[in-house]
Amino acid sequence: MSGEPNVVVLAPQEPVVLDQDRVVELFVDLGEIGAQSTVSSTLSDIRDRVGLLPIEYARGTWEGLEGLAQEVAALAASIGFLSCETAAQHVAACAKAHSANDIPPVIARLDRVCAMPRPTAWGTQGISG
């Protein structure tokens, strides 16, 4: 609670959901070091693109917003980051529908999902990103 009476500060949390089969596939195909490098690089690319979403929204370029969200979804799928993929698909769907009122909260949700600590299921405790 904050210092004010009857005020509760909410800290939304999103579950981190991984496609375990895809994670195993990455490690089998690329080895531990290759998989860790791929995950790190892809997470960085995801964060970069998520950071551009509010800019595209402010420009009012629905196609650009939708395309960027689809890129995030594809990157997330490539490393088995299901919760990010799903949130990015929601952004893309809102952009496609030109749902101006829905875009800010779904972008905020995607940002929260992508800001979560690195899932240990990736085996990447030492990854920075």
C-alpha positions in Angstrom: 0.0 0.0 0.0 1.1 3.6 -0.6 1.2 6.2 2.2 -2.3 7.3 1.5 -5.2 5.7 3.2 -7.4 3.4 1.1 -5.0 3.5 -1.8 -3.6 0.2 -3.1 -0.9 0.3 -5.7 -1.3 -2.6 -8.1 1.7 -4.2 -9.7 0.3 -6.3 -12.6 2.2 -9.5 -13.3 2.0 -11.6 -16.4 2.9 -15.3 -16.3 5.9 -16.3 -18.5 4.7 -19.2 -20.6 7.2 -21.1 -22.7 6.7 -23.8 -25.4 8.9 -26.4 -23.8 9.1 -28.4 -27.0 10.5 -25.4 -28.9 13.0 -24.7 -26.1 14.3 -28.3 -26.1 14.5 -28.1 -29.9 16.6 -25.0 -29.7 19.1 -26.6 -27.3 19.2 -29.9 -29.3 19.7 -28.1 -32.6 22.1 -25.3 -31.5 23.7 -26.7 -28.4 23.7 -24.8 -25.1 25.9 -21.9 -26.1 24.2 -21.5 -29.5 20.7 -21.6 -27.9 21.7 -19.1 -25.2 23.1 -16.8 -27.8 20.0 -17.1 -30.0 17.6 -16.5 -27.0 19.6 -13.5 -25.9 19.7 -11.9 -29.3 16.1 -12.6 -30.0 15.0 -11.2 -26.6 16.9 -8.0 -27.5 15.3 -7.8 -30.9 11.9 -8.3 -29.3 12.5 -5.5 -26.7 13.7 -3.2 -29.5 10.5 -3.7 -31.5 8.2 -3.5 -28.5 9.8 -0.1 -27.8 8.8 1.1 -31.3 5.2 0.2 -30.9 4.1 3.4 -29.0 5.9 5.4 -31.7 3.9 3.7 -34.5 0.7 4.1 -32.5 1.4 7.9 -32.1 2.0 8.2 -35.8 -1.3 6.5 -36.5 0.2 4.0 -38.9 -2.1 1.0 -38.4 -0.3 -1.1 -41.0 3.1 -0.3 -39.5 1.8 -1.1 -36.0 0.3 -4.4 -37.1 3.4 -5.4 -39.0 5.7 -4.6 -36.1 3.5 -6.6 -33.7 3.5 -9.5 -36.1 7.3 -9.3 -36.2 7.4 -9.5 -32.4 5.0 -12.5 -32.4 7.2 -14.3 -35.0 10.4 -13.6 -33.0 8.8 -14.8 -29.8 7.5 -18.0 -31.5 11.0 -18.7 -32.8 12.3 -19.1 -29.2 9.1 -20.6 -27.7 8.1 -17.4 -25.8 4.4 -18.1 -25.9 3.2 -15.4 -23.5 5.0 -12.8 -25.6 3.7 -14.3 -28.9 0.1 -14.2 -27.7 0.4 -10.6 -26.3 1.9 -9.5 -29.6 -0.9 -11.2 -31.6 -3.4 -9.2 -29.5 -1.6 -5.9 -30.4 -1.7 -7.0 -34.1 -5.4 -7.8 -34.0 -6.2 -4.4 -32.4 -4.1 -2.6 -35.0 -5.8 -4.5 -37.8 -9.2 -3.6 -36.4 -8.0 0.1 -35.8 -9.1 -0.2 -32.2 -7.5 3.0 -31.0 -8.9 2.7 -27.5 -7.6 -0.8 -27.0 -4.1 -0.4 -28.3 -2.5 1.4 -25.3 -3.4 -1.3 -22.7 -2.5 -4.2 -25.0 0.9 -2.6 -25.8 1.4 -2.0 -22.1 0.6 -5.7 -21.5 3.1 -6.8 -24.1 5.7 -4.5 -22.6 5.1 -6.1 -19.2 5.4 -9.6 -20.6 8.6 -8.8 -22.3 10.1 -7.1 -19.3 9.7 -10.2 -17.1 12.9 -11.8 -15.7 14.4 -14.4 -18.0 12.7 -17.7 -17.6 15.0 -20.3 -16.2 13.5 -22.9 -18.6 15.7 -21.4 -21.2 18.7 -22.3 -19.1 20.0 -18.8 -19.6 20.7 -17.5 -16.1 23.8 -15.7 -17.4 22.1 -14.1 -20.4 21.9 -10.4 -20.6 19.6 -8.8 -23.0 
